[in-house]
């Protein structure tokens, strides 16, 4: 069973930055999609960014502020978050869909709180 483990969340002031990491238990190249979603209290889970077929797509609310990257040697996907706003406060989840069987897996989530 695939494991995805997020880290890097925390409390940051508006305008600040954080970098989230998602460590996979197998090669990230065994996924045909990997990315980040977030869920704020009382709201639906929404797309932050996702890599599919080498292309990265971002949610409209984070375009120009958040950047995804990956390290194939470490099997880690990153989410660099800049110019953070209070509306970015949420639990951030890592997601991966395996090439074999198209099975989707989720991490346990990491809390990001943007507040002064």
C-alpha positions in Angstrom: 0.0 0.0 0.0 1.3 3.4 -1.0 2.1 5.9 1.8 2.2 9.6 1.3 3.5 11.6 4.3 3.2 15.4 4.3 5.4 17.7 6.4 6.2 21.4 6.7 2.9 22.9 7.8 2.6 25.4 10.6 1.7 29.0 11.6 2.9 31.8 9.4 2.0 35.5 9.2 0.3 37.0 6.1 2.7 37.6 3.4 5.0 34.9 4.6 6.2 31.6 3.0 6.1 27.9 3.7 7.3 24.9 1.9 5.4 21.6 2.2 6.9 18.2 1.4 5.2 15.0 0.4 7.3 11.9 0.8 6.1 8.8 -1.1 6.9 5.2 -0.1 7.6 4.3 -3.8 9.0 6.1 -6.8 7.1 9.2 -7.7 7.4 8.1 -11.3 5.1 5.2 -10.6 2.3 7.8 -10.3 0.6 9.3 -13.3 -0.7 12.2 -11.2 0.6 13.8 -8.0 -0.4 16.9 -6.4 -1.8 18.9 -3.5 -5.4 19.6 -2.3 -6.6 21.6 0.6 -9.6 21.8 2.8 -10.7 24.6 5.0 -13.3 24.1 7.8 -16.8 23.9 6.3 -15.6 23.9 2.8 -15.0 21.3 0.1 -11.6 20.0 -0.7 -10.1 22.0 -3.5 -7.2 21.6 -5.9 -4.0 23.4 -5.2 -1.8 22.0 -7.9 -1.3 18.7 -9.7 1.3 17.3 -12.0 0.0 15.0 -14.8 2.0 14.0 -17.9 4.7 16.5 -17.0 2.3 19.4 -16.9 1.5 21.3 -13.7 -2.0 22.8 -13.2 -2.7 25.1 -10.3 -6.0 26.2 -8.7 -7.0 29.7 -9.7 -6.7 31.0 -6.1 -3.0 30.1 -5.9 -1.7 30.8 -9.4 1.4 33.0 -9.3 2.0 32.4 -5.6 2.4 28.6 -5.2 4.9 26.5 -7.0 5.1 22.7 -7.2 8.4 20.8 -7.8 9.6 17.3 -7.3 12.8 15.4 -6.5 12.8 12.0 -8.2 15.9 10.8 -6.3 14.2 11.4 -2.9 10.6 10.5 -4.0 9.4 13.8 -2.7 7.0 16.4 -4.1 7.2 20.0 -2.8 4.8 22.9 -2.6 6.4 26.2 -2.2 3.8 28.7 -0.9 4.6 32.4 -1.1 2.6 35.6 -0.3 0.4 33.6 2.0 -3.0 35.0 2.9 -5.4 34.1 5.7 -7.7 32.5 3.1 -4.9 29.9 2.5 -5.5 28.5 6.0 -6.5 24.9 5.6 -5.3 21.3 5.9 -3.2 20.5 2.9 -3.3 16.9 1.6 -0.9 15.2 -0.8 -2.5 13.0 -3.5 -1.0 10.4 -5.8 -2.7 8.2 -8.5 -0.7 5.1 -9.3 -0.1 4.2 -13.0 -1.1 0.6 -12.2 -4.8 0.3 -11.5 -5.3 4.1 -11.3 -5.6 3.8 -7.5 -5.6 7.1 -5.7 -3.9 7.6 -2.3 -4.0 10.4 0.2 -1.7 11.6 2.9 -2.8 12.3 6.4 -2.7 16.1 5.8 -0.7 19.0 7.3 -2.2 22.1 8.9 -1.3 25.5 7.5 -2.5 28.5 9.4 -2.0 32.0 8.1 -2.6 34.6 10.8 -1.1 37.6 12.4 
